[in-house]
């Protein structure tokens, strides 16, 4: 699904370096996978991936878009004489950030890891799922007080969007300094990145109220990171049912080929494991990171595909934040699996369908889902 056609999932991002509001990891649910039903979570509307993507792009030209549990708070201080910038709080929770006016903005990139995770390390090209807050940090001269060297203000925070998580393609975000600061850091880490003007938003900054002389301070919690072109890892399962679609793997980074049979669609939900992964099982409350493709049974047309958009997504499991069939069909599935979901109308968008995505009220949907990680 395009991002606008995706099932809704976590918050997506705007060029306001991840505009927290756009940052929701899936701003949509497979094809509105969230379908606007259920839990009342602050989830994206029932937009398809493509629709979500168009909305984000229209809002702003660029997009920035095993966790270790940290029970207590952690404090980070810049290695400078007092006064100093401080970052306090626990991983996964909104940090308290204090930037004294006596501290000058950085002239070179500075990176610190006050909380060190134990997950896989982020590499260039990976999709990292982040919670973050960033501040505009401006140089300032006060004729009446020589100690004043800067001013700062919060620009964006995904922590203020519930459990908003933003996926960003490391190495391709609008903020070069953020990309550099994330590489080599482990999942489960909190990273503090001081970004000098030359490694910030560049010309896009003007749209965000950021001047060419402004620096940035990022505090980012790395919730998950998945390599580019990740594939299912597990045991292939044979499917002996002529009444179901056939699925042919086309290789890493490519959507599988799906052929819909010339037969009536099943009346009940079908969840068929094509590859059984070896990772932990998805449970209620988890966020599942996935690649997926959605088709219409009646004509085989693709209405949403993360393979096409090049952006995997994260969706809440078991909380009613996606269309019903996603919750039911993915709960209990192991990380590393590929699953085919055949969803009759009541397990998808119901009688109202999703006109923007070309889904009618009587349409049966076919999803192929690769579960690549969870957090």
Secondary structure as GFF3:
##gff-version 3
##sequence-region A 1 375
A	DSSP	beta_strand	6	8	.	.	.	ID=ss1
A	DSSP	beta_strand	27	30	.	.	.	ID=ss2
A	DSSP	alpha_helix	49	59	.	.	.	ID=ss3
A	DSSP	beta_strand	74	77	.	.	.	ID=ss4
A	DSSP	beta_strand	86	89	.	.	.	ID=ss5
A	DSSP	beta_strand	96	98	.	.	.	ID=ss6
A	DSSP	beta_strand	110	115	.	.	.	ID=ss7
A	DSSP	beta_strand	127	139	.	.	.	ID=ss8
A	DSSP	beta_strand	150	157	.	.	.	ID=ss9
A	DSSP	three_ten_helix	158	160	.	.	.	ID=ss10
A	DSSP	beta_strand	166	169	.	.	.	ID=ss11
A	DSSP	alpha_helix	176	182	.	.	.	ID=ss12
A	DSSP	beta_strand	190	195	.	.	.	ID=ss13
A	DSSP	three_ten_helix	197	199	.	.	.	ID=ss14
A	DSSP	three_ten_helix	202	208	.	.	.	ID=ss15
A	DSSP	beta_strand	215	226	.	.	.	ID=ss16
A	DSSP	beta_strand	234	236	.	.	.	ID=ss17
A	DSSP	beta_strand	246	248	.	.	.	ID=ss18
A	DSSP	beta_strand	257	259	.	.	.	ID=ss19
A	DSSP	beta_strand	270	277	.	.	.	ID=ss20
A	DSSP	beta_strand	287	296	.	.	.	ID=ss21
A	DSSP	beta_strand	302	305	.	.	.	ID=ss22
A	DSSP	alpha_helix	306	309	.	.	.	ID=ss23
A	DSSP	beta_strand	313	316	.	.	.	ID=ss24
A	DSSP	alpha_helix	324	330	.	.	.	ID=ss25
A	DSSP	beta_strand	338	343	.	.	.	ID=ss26
A	DSSP	three_ten_helix	345	347	.	.	.	ID=ss27
A	DSSP	three_ten_helix	350	352	.	.	.	ID=ss28
A	DSSP	three_ten_helix	355	357	.	.	.	ID=ss29
A	DSSP	beta_strand	365	374	.	.	.	ID=ss30
###
